């Protein structure tokens, strides 16, 4: 059922969601909200209708799947351990002055999160590509399939690595004024933009080893991407002349590459990546519903509620159920956030402090870690669920996941039946 080019076209058209969070961020800024508030509002804008439902949808194929719980006990236990680990990290970061390797624990976790999130999104794009429009010539033209994958996988990293090279390393959001990349941005866009253009994830600055801060990393990423684009375009032209080019595959690859390459240019990366996230979440909801339908059609055992939500024509009911679960979880998080502001009003503000209001940590002489109460509650209770979703998708659900990295990089059209996942 999923192997239909029209489904892939739906996935491609849904890329129109990408600019929505970005536009929303700048609208919030225009009416006077501080940067941290705008970022939190944009996060909620994506989390409520799409982000939360797409995480809950994962569990319809794992925790609520009797076969999964029996067959994949190690992954169930591993998921619980991961969730508990994220909760502990959040408590240490938000409620104490503990440092790991000299850094706020959440900063280390968020650094790893970015790389995992980027691979997860690109991995899903490749999955959609392979399942919705399998390449009939993959066995005889593996070079073209490899080029498709390279274009999609490499698209996100040239500008992301460029901005990582601007990170100052002093724990502040200010760009390193001595970095070549900062000077390049200054020459093109001025010093005001360059000063805050370094890579930043939410309120936390990524923790990067020195070898990642230089033109050799982003230069290599750019060389790989642009080389793959040129070679792919040449091969696509050849296939077009031969009449073997899939327009659905070509369009999806082109849109995925364009979105991945352009979005990291936007000054505020929180809202920019939320744009990609919105598209990713919509894709995922469609994909999981169809995979649940396939599992039901194949006679796989399903929990009663999942079975009811996987019937033909029940796509709206499926989405509304995922949305209802998300609203329930968000009500819990908002309650926790409100209690945090009551318990420690000087330490927590509902949507966070402006950068100029954040106090200096006397132990380090650097700005203290002060996420808003809503973001803190999310780190405590929601972020763990998101990483469990990554874990289960990466290693169990997606046939071309990193848990088969070999299958992701292997021959084109061979994959195990996702209905069995």
NUSENU-887356 format. One line per 10 residues: number of its first residue (from 1); for each residue x, y, z of N, C-alpha, C. Coordinates in steps of 0.1 Angstrom, whole numbers. Layout:
NUM	X/Y/Z/X/Y/Z/X/Y/Z; ...
***
This chain:
1	8/-12/0/0/0/0/9/13/0; 20/12/8/28/24/9/36/26/-4; 38/15/-12/46/16/-24/38/23/-35; 35/36/-34/27/43/-44/33/57/-46; 37/60/-58/43/73/-61/34/85/-56; 21/83/-56/12/94/-52/14/97/-37; 17/87/-29/20/89/-15/33/97/-13; 43/94/-21/55/101/-21/53/116/-25; 44/118/-35/41/132/-38/34/139/-27; 25/132/-19/20/138/-7/30/142/2
11	40/133/4/51/136/13/59/149/8; 61/150/-5/68/161/-10/60/174/-9; 47/174/-12/39/186/-11/38/191/4; 39/181/13/38/185/27/50/193/32; 60/195/23/72/203/26/68/218/27; 56/221/23/50/235/25/49/238/39; 49/228/48/49/231/63/62/237/67; 73/235/60/86/240/65/86/255/69; 81/264/60/83/278/64/73/283/75; 63/275/78/53/279/88/59/283/102
21	67/274/108/73/278/121/83/290/120; 90/290/108/100/301/107/93/314/106; 82/315/98/74/327/97/68/331/111; 63/321/118/57/323/131/67/329/140; 79/324/140/90/330/149/92/345/147; 93/349/134/96/363/132/83/372/134; 72/366/133/59/373/136/59/375/151; 62/365/159/63/367/174/73/378/178; 84/378/171/95/388/174/90/402/170; 82/403/159/77/416/155/67/422/164
31	60/414/172/50/419/181/57/421/195; 70/419/197/76/423/209/80/412/218; 78/399/215/82/388/224/98/387/224; 104/384/235/118/381/236/121/368/229; 134/366/225/138/355/217/134/342/223; 137/340/236/134/327/243/119/324/243; 111/334/245/96/332/244/92/328/230; 97/334/220/94/331/206/97/317/203; 109/312/208/113/299/205/104/289/212; 100/292/224/91/282/231/77/282/225
41	72/293/220/59/294/213/60/286/200; 70/287/193/72/280/180/73/265/183; 80/261/193/81/247/197/67/242/200; 59/249/208/45/245/211/37/244/199; 39/254/189/31/254/177/33/241/169; 45/236/169/48/223/162/45/211/171; 48/212/183/46/200/192/32/196/193; 23/205/195/9/202/197/2/194/185; 2/200/173/-5/193/163/3/182/156; 16/182/157/24/173/149/35/166/157
51	43/173/164/54/167/171/50/156/181; 41/160/190/36/150/200/29/138/194; 19/141/185/13/129/179/22/120/171; 33/125/165/42/116/158/50/107/168; 53/113/180/60/104/190/50/94/195; 38/98/198/28/88/203/26/77/193; 26/81/180/23/71/169/33/60/169; 46/63/173/56/53/174/52/42/183; 46/45/195/43/36/205/31/27/201; 24/31/190/13/22/185/20/10/178
61	32/11/175/39/0/168/49/-7/178; 51/-2/190/61/-8/199/54/-11/212; 53/-2/221/47/-5/235/33/-11/234; 25/-7/224/11/-11/223/10/-23/213; 21/-29/209/21/-40/200/25/-53/208; 16/-62/211/19/-74/219/31/-82/213; 32/-83/200/43/-90/194/56/-83/196; 56/-70/196/69/-62/199/73/-65/213; 64/-64/222/68/-65/236/73/-79/239; 68/-89/232/74/-103/234/87/-105/227
71	88/-100/215/100/-102/206/111/-93/210; 109/-81/214/119/-71/216/120/-66/230; 121/-76/239/122/-72/253/134/-63/256; 145/-66/250/157/-58/253/155/-44/249; 147/-41/238/145/-27/234/135/-20/243; 125/-28/248/116/-22/258/124/-18/270; 132/-27/276/140/-23/287/149/-12/285; 156/-12/273/165/-2/269/158/12/268; 146/12/263/138/24/262/135/30/275; 132/21/285/129/26/299/142/32/305
81	153/25/303/165/30/308/169/44/302; 167/45/289/170/58/283/161/69/288; 148/66/289/139/76/295/143/81/309; 147/71/317/151/74/331/164/83/330; 173/79/321/185/87/320/183/101/316; 174/104/307/171/117/303/165/125/314; 156/119/322/150/125/333/160/129/343; 169/120/346/180/123/356/189/135/351; 192/135/338/200/145/332/193/159/334; 180/159/331/173/171/332/172/176/347
91	170/167/356/170/171/370/183/178/374; 194/171/370/208/176/374/210/190/367; 205/192/355/208/204/348/199/216/353; 187/213/355/177/223/359/178/226/374; 180/216/382/179/218/397/192/219/404; 203/217/398/216/217/405/226/224/397; 238/226/402/249/232/395/259/222/391; 255/209/390/264/199/386/269/201/372; 282/198/369/288/199/356/294/186/352; 293/182/340/299/170/334/310/175/325
101	323/171/327/333/176/318/333/191/317; 329/198/328/328/212/328/316/218/321; 306/210/318/295/215/310/282/211/317; 271/219/315/258/215/319/254/202/313; 250/192/321/246/179/315/237/179/303; 227/188/303/218/189/292/224/194/279; 235/202/281/242/207/269/249/195/262; 254/186/269/260/174/263/250/165/256; 238/164/263/228/156/258/222/162/245; 220/175/245/214/182/234/224/182/222
111	237/182/224/247/181/214/245/168/206; 244/157/214/242/144/208/228/143/201; 219/150/207/205/150/202/205/156/188; 212/167/185/212/173/172/216/163/162; 227/156/164/233/147/154/223/135/152; 217/130/163/208/119/161/195/124/154; 190/136/158/178/141/151/180/143/136; 192/148/133/194/150/118/195/137/111; 202/127/116/202/114/110/189/108/109; 181/109/120/168/103/120/159/109/109
121	159/122/108/151/129/97/155/124/83; 168/124/81/173/120/68/171/105/65; 172/97/76/169/83/75/154/81/70; 145/88/76/131/87/73/129/91/58; 135/102/54/134/106/40/138/94/30; 149/87/34/153/76/25/143/65/26; 138/62/38/127/52/39/115/55/30; 110/67/31/99/71/23/102/69/8; 114/73/4/118/72/-10/118/58/-14; 123/49/-6/124/35/-10/111/28/-10
131	102/31/0/90/24/1/79/29/-8; 79/42/-11/68/48/-19/71/47/-33; 83/47/-38/86/46/-52/99/38/-54; 98/25/-52/110/16/-53/116/18/-67; 129/18/-67/136/20/-80/137/6/-87; 131/5/-98/130/-8/-106/144/-12/-111; 153/-2/-113/166/-5/-119/177/-5/-108; 173/-5/-95/183/-4/-85/194/-15/-86; 190/-27/-89/199/-38/-90/210/-36/-101; 206/-30/-112/215/-28/-123/221/-14/-123
141	216/-5/-115/221/9/-115/222/14/-101; 230/7/-93/232/10/-79/239/24/-77; 246/28/-87/253/41/-86/243/53/-84; 232/52/-92/222/63/-91/216/63/-78; 213/51/-72/206/50/-59/216/55/-48; 228/52/-49/238/57/-40/239/73/-41; 238/78/-53/239/93/-54/226/99/-48; 215/93/-50/202/98/-43/204/99/-28; 209/88/-23/211/88/-8/221/98/-3; 232/99/-11/242/109/-7/237/123/-8
151	229/126/-18/224/140/-19/215/143/-7; 206/133/-3/197/135/8/205/136/21; 214/127/24/221/126/36/230/137/39; 237/142/28/247/153/30/241/167/30; 228/169/27/223/182/24/223/191/37; 221/185/48/219/193/61/232/198/67; 243/192/63/255/195/71/265/206/67; 265/210/54/275/221/51/273/233/59; 261/239/60/259/251/68/258/248/83; 253/237/86/253/234/101/267/233/106
161	276/226/99/290/225/104/297/239/103; 293/247/93/299/261/92/296/269/105; 283/268/109/279/276/121/284/269/134; 287/256/134/293/250/145/307/255/147; 314/258/136/328/263/136/328/277/143; 317/284/144/316/297/150/314/297/165; 311/285/170/308/284/185/321/288/193; 319/297/202/330/303/209/337/294/219; 329/285/225/335/276/235/336/282/249; 331/294/251/331/300/264/317/299/271
171	308/291/265/295/289/272/285/300/269; 288/309/260/279/320/257/274/318/242; 263/325/239/257/323/225/265/332/215; 274/340/220/281/349/211/291/341/202; 291/345/189/301/338/180/315/341/183; 324/332/180/338/334/182/343/345/173; 347/357/178/351/368/168/363/365/160; 371/355/165/384/352/158/382/341/147; 370/335/147/368/324/138/367/329/123; 373/322/114/372/326/100/358/327/96
181	349/318/101/335/318/96/328/330/101; 331/335/113/325/347/118/329/359/110; 341/360/106/346/371/97/339/370/83; 337/358/78/330/357/66/316/362/66; 309/358/77/295/363/79/295/378/80; 304/383/88/305/398/89/307/405/76; 315/399/67/318/406/55/306/406/46; 297/396/48/285/394/39/273/401/45; 271/399/58/258/404/64/260/413/76; 272/417/79/274/427/90/277/420/103
191	282/428/112/287/423/125/275/420/134; 264/427/133/253/424/142/247/410/140; 246/405/128/241/392/125/252/382/129; 264/385/126/275/375/128/277/373/143; 274/383/151/277/381/166/268/370/172; 256/368/167/248/357/172/245/346/163; 253/344/153/251/334/142/256/320/145; 263/319/156/269/306/159/258/296/162; 261/283/160/251/272/162/247/272/176; 234/272/178/228/271/192/216/262/192
201	215/253/202/203/245/203/195/249/215; 184/256/213/176/260/224/184/270/232; 183/268/246/191/277/255/205/271/257; 208/260/251/221/254/253/231/255/241; 243/257/244/253/258/234/259/244/232; 261/239/220/266/226/218/280/225/222; 284/213/227/297/211/232/305/203/221; 314/210/215/321/205/203/336/203/205; 342/193/201/357/192/201/363/201/192; 375/205/194/382/216/186/383/211/171
211	384/198/169/387/194/155/375/197/146; 363/199/152/351/203/145/350/217/141; 358/225/148/357/240/146/368/245/136; 365/243/123/374/247/113/368/245/99; 374/251/89/369/250/76/370/236/70; 379/228/75/381/214/70/368/206/71; 361/208/82/349/199/84/337/204/75; 334/217/76/322/221/67/327/222/53; 339/224/50/344/224/36/343/210/30; 346/200/38/345/186/33/330/183/31
221	321/187/40/307/184/39/301/191/27; 306/203/24/301/211/12/306/204/-1; 318/200/-1/324/193/-12/316/180/-16; 313/172/-5/306/160/-7/292/163/-13; 285/172/-7/272/176/-11/271/180/-25; 279/190/-28/278/196/-42/283/186/-52; 293/178/-49/297/168/-59/286/158/-61; 279/154/-50/268/145/-52/257/151/-60; 254/164/-58/243/170/-66/247/171/-81; 259/174/-84/263/175/-98/262/161/-105
231	268/151/-98/267/137/-104/253/132/-105; 245/135/-94/231/131/-95/224/137/-106; 226/150/-108/219/158/-119/222/152/-132; 235/149/-134/240/143/-147/233/129/-149; 233/121/-139/227/108/-140/212/109/-142; 205/118/-135/191/120/-137/188/124/-151; 196/133/-157/194/137/-171/195/125/-180; 205/116/-178/206/104/-186/194/95/-185; 189/93/-173/177/85/-171/165/91/-177; 164/104/-177/153/111/-183/153/108/-198
241	164/109/-204/165/106/-218/161/92/-222; 165/83/-213/162/68/-215/147/65/-211; 140/74/-204/127/72/-200/126/63/-188; 136/62/-180/136/54/-167/136/62/-155; 135/75/-156/135/84/-144/122/85/-138; 121/83/-125/109/84/-117/107/99/-113; 97/105/-118/95/120/-114/92/121/-100; 85/111/-94/82/112/-79/94/111/-71; 103/102/-74/116/101/-67/125/114/-69; 125/119/-82/133/131/-85/128/143/-77
251	115/144/-76/109/156/-69/112/155/-54; 111/143/-48/113/141/-34/127/143/-30; 136/138/-38/151/140/-36/154/155/-37; 149/162/-47/152/176/-49/147/184/-37; 135/182/-33/129/190/-22/136/187/-9; 139/174/-6/147/170/6/160/177/6; 167/177/-5/180/183/-5/179/199/-4; 170/205/-10/168/219/-10/165/224/5; 155/217/11/151/220/25/163/218/34; 170/207/33/181/204/42/192/214/40
261	195/219/28/206/228/26/203/242/30; 191/247/27/187/261/29/183/264/43; 176/255/50/171/259/63/181/263/73; 193/256/74/203/261/84/209/275/82; 205/281/71/210/295/69/202/305/77; 190/301/81/182/311/89/188/314/102; 188/327/106/195/331/118/191/323/131; 178/321/133/174/314/145/172/299/142; 181/291/146/180/277/143/169/270/149; 165/274/161/154/267/168/141/267/159
271	137/278/154/125/279/145/128/273/132; 140/274/127/144/268/114/143/253/114; 148/247/124/148/232/125/134/228/129; 126/236/136/112/233/138/104/232/125; 108/240/115/102/238/102/105/225/96; 117/220/96/120/207/91/113/196/99; 112/199/112/105/189/121/91/188/118; 84/199/115/70/199/111/68/190/99; 76/191/89/75/183/77/77/168/81; 88/166/88/91/152/92/80/145/100
281	74/153/109/63/147/117/51/143/109; 47/152/99/36/149/90/39/136/83; 51/136/77/55/123/70/53/111/78; 58/112/91/58/101/100/44/96/103; 35/105/106/21/102/109/15/94/97; 17/99/85/12/92/74/18/78/73; 31/77/74/38/65/73/33/54/83; 32/58/96/29/49/106/15/44/105; 5/53/101/-8/48/99/-9/37/88; -1/40/77/-1/30/66/6/17/70
291	16/18/77/23/6/82/14/-2/91; 6/5/100/-3/-2/109/-14/-9/100; -18/-2/90/-28/-8/81/-22/-21/74; -10/-20/70/-4/-32/64/-3/-43/74; 1/-40/86/2/-51/96/-11/-57/99; -22/-49/99/-35/-54/101/-40/-63/90; -37/-59/78/-40/-66/66/-33/-80/65; -21/-80/71/-13/-92/71/-16/-101/82; -26/-97/91/-31/-106/102/-22/-105/114; -14/-95/115/-5/-94/127/-14/-90/139
301	-10/-95/151/-18/-92/163/-16/-77/167; -27/-70/170/-27/-56/174/-35/-54/187; -31/-45/195/-39/-42/207/-52/-36/202; -63/-38/210/-76/-35/205/-77/-20/201; -72/-11/208/-73/3/204/-65/6/191; -53/0/190/-45/2/178/-53/-4/166; -59/-16/168/-66/-22/157/-78/-13/152; -85/-7/162/-96/1/159/-91/14/151; -79/18/154/-74/31/148/-67/28/135; -66/15/131/-59/11/119/-68/6/108
311	-81/8/110/-90/3/100/-90/12/88; -94/7/77/-95/14/64/-104/27/67; -99/38/63/-106/51/64/-106/57/78; -98/51/87/-97/56/101/-86/66/103; -80/71/93/-68/80/94/-71/92/103; -83/98/102/-86/110/110/-88/105/124; -94/94/127/-96/89/140/-82/86/146; -73/80/138/-59/77/143/-52/90/147; -53/101/139/-46/113/142/-52/120/155; -66/120/156/-72/126/167/-68/119/180
321	-67/106/180/-63/98/191/-48/102/196; -40/103/186/-26/107/189/-26/122/194; -34/130/189/-35/144/193/-40/145/208; -50/137/211/-56/137/224/-46/132/235; -38/122/231/-27/118/240/-17/129/242; -14/136/231/-4/147/232/-9/158/241; -22/162/240/-28/172/248/-28/169/263; -31/156/266/-30/151/279/-15/153/285; -5/149/277/8/150/281/12/165/283; 8/173/275/11/188/276/5/194/288
331	-7/190/291/-14/195/303/-6/191/315; 0/179/316/8/175/327/21/184/327; 27/186/315/39/194/315/36/209/319; 25/215/315/22/228/319/19/229/334; 13/219/339/11/219/354/24/219/361; 33/210/357/46/210/363/53/223/361; 52/229/350/59/242/347/54/253/357; 40/253/358/34/263/367/39/261/382; 40/248/386/44/245/399/59/249/401; 67/248/391/81/252/392/82/267/394
341	73/275/387/74/290/389/69/293/403; 60/286/409/56/289/422/66/285/433; 73/273/430/83/268/439/96/277/439; 99/282/428/112/289/426/110/301/417; 102/311/421/99/322/412/111/330/407; 122/331/415/133/338/410/142/330/400; 140/317/401/148/308/392/141/305/379; 128/304/380/120/300/368/110/311/364; 109/313/351/99/321/345/92/312/335; 79/313/333/72/303/325/79/301/311
351	81/311/304/88/310/291/102/314/290; 109/315/302/123/318/302/126/332/303; 139/335/304/145/348/306/151/353/293; 151/366/291/159/371/280/174/370/283; 182/369/273/197/367/275/202/377/285; 198/390/284/203/400/293/199/399/307; 189/390/310/184/388/324/190/376/331; 197/368/323/202/356/329/214/359/338; 214/354/351/225/357/360/238/350/357; 248/355/362/261/348/361/263/338/371
361	268/326/367/270/315/376/284/318/384; 283/320/397/296/324/404/307/313/403; 302/301/401/312/290/401/320/290/388; 314/294/377/321/294/364/324/308/358; 316/318/363/318/331/357/310/332/344; 302/322/340/295/322/328/280/323/331; 272/327/320/258/328/322/252/314/328; 244/315/338/238/303/344/228/297/334; 226/284/336/217/276/328/202/279/333; 195/287/325/181/291/329/171/289/318
371	167/276/315/156/274/306/143/278/313; 133/282/305/120/285/311/114/273/317; 104/276/325/97/265/333/91/255/323; 85/260/312/78/251/302/89/242/296; 100/248/292/111/240/286/117/230/296; 118/234/308/123/225/318/114/213/321; 101/216/321/91/205/323/92/196/311; 94/201/299/95/193/287/107/184/288; 119/190/292/131/181/294/129/170/304; 121/173/315/118/164/325/109/152/321
381	99/155/313/89/145/310/87/142/295; 90/151/286/87/149/272/99/145/264; 110/150/267/122/148/259/126/134/259; 125/127/271/128/113/271/119/105/262; 106/108/261/98/101/251/102/103/237; 107/115/234/112/118/220/124/110/217; 134/109/227/146/101/224/142/86/223; 133/81/231/128/67/230/122/65/216; 115/74/211/110/74/197/121/72/187; 132/80/189/144/79/180/150/65/181
391	151/60/194/157/47/196/150/36/189; 137/36/191/128/25/185/128/26/170; 127/39/165/127/40/150/140/36/144; 151/41/150/164/39/145/168/24/144; 165/17/154/169/3/155/159/-8/153; 146/-4/152/136/-14/151/126/-12/140; 120/0/139/109/2/131/112/4/116; 121/14/113/124/17/99/134/6/94; 129/0/83/138/-11/77/151/-6/73; 153/7/70/165/12/66/171/21/76
401	168/17/89/173/25/100/188/23/103; 194/30/112/208/29/115/210/16/122; 200/9/126/202/-3/133/203/-14/123; 198/-12/110/206/-16/100/213/-6/92; 224/-2/97/232/7/88/236/0/76; 239/-13/76/243/-20/64/231/-20/54; 219/-22/59/208/-22/49/205/-8/44; 208/3/52/207/16/47/216/19/35; 228/14/36/239/16/26/239/5/16; 231/-6/18/232/-17/9/224/-16/-3
411	221/-27/-10/215/-26/-23/201/-20/-22; 196/-14/-33/185/-5/-33/172/-10/-28; 166/-20/-34/152/-23/-31/150/-34/-22; 160/-40/-16/158/-51/-7/156/-46/7; 145/-50/13/143/-46/27/133/-56/33; 134/-57/46/124/-66/53/110/-59/53; 100/-67/55/86/-62/55/84/-54/68; 81/-41/66/79/-33/78/66/-37/86; 57/-45/80/46/-49/87/50/-59/98; 62/-65/97/67/-74/107/75/-67/118
421	77/-54/116/85/-46/126/77/-43/139
***
